[in-house]
Amino acid sequence: MSNEYKFDFQQMIESIREQYQFDFVGVAMVQSQELRFELRWEFVTGNKSERYRRIVLQSGKGIAGIVFKTGKPMLIENVDRMIPAGQLYNYPIVITESLKSFGAVPLIHNNRVRGVLLVGFRENDRLTSEKFSTFKRDVESSLYPFHIREVVK
């Protein structure tokens, strides 16, 4: 990751995980434009293994790729109910980390999505829309110089 941002993501996600009791928290950062906007999970806490390191996503693919492309948060309260089993392969971090309830927000800097913050639980229905809204509101101020409001195109 570039030193463009003077921000301690690892400390931030560990604090978020502890404060909200998430099972998993990760940040996928956008690589260079030359790499066609690949996203990689660069900072994680609560991980079950190191398999997340092998996940490389293109814009529009996987949770991080979808949030990166749309610039909008994503919430899945119940993976078993909301993602057909045959479509799970499209969400490698969900499989790798056994996530069952998760939310992701874009990390925006200078009106461009630079990364994606993912929070999740390994049980269905643990992250409700109310909890996710509270989380987004609470965490916004601690992300400077990033923000998580949707990008208007």
ABEGO torsion letter per residue (X at the ends): XBAABBBBAAAAAAAAAAAAGBABBBBBBBBBAAAGGBBBBABBBGBABAAAAABBBBBGBEAAAAAAAAGBBBBBABAAAABBAAAAAABAAAAAAGBABBBBBBBBBGGBBABBBBBBBABBGABBAAAAAAAAAAAAAAAOABBABBBBX
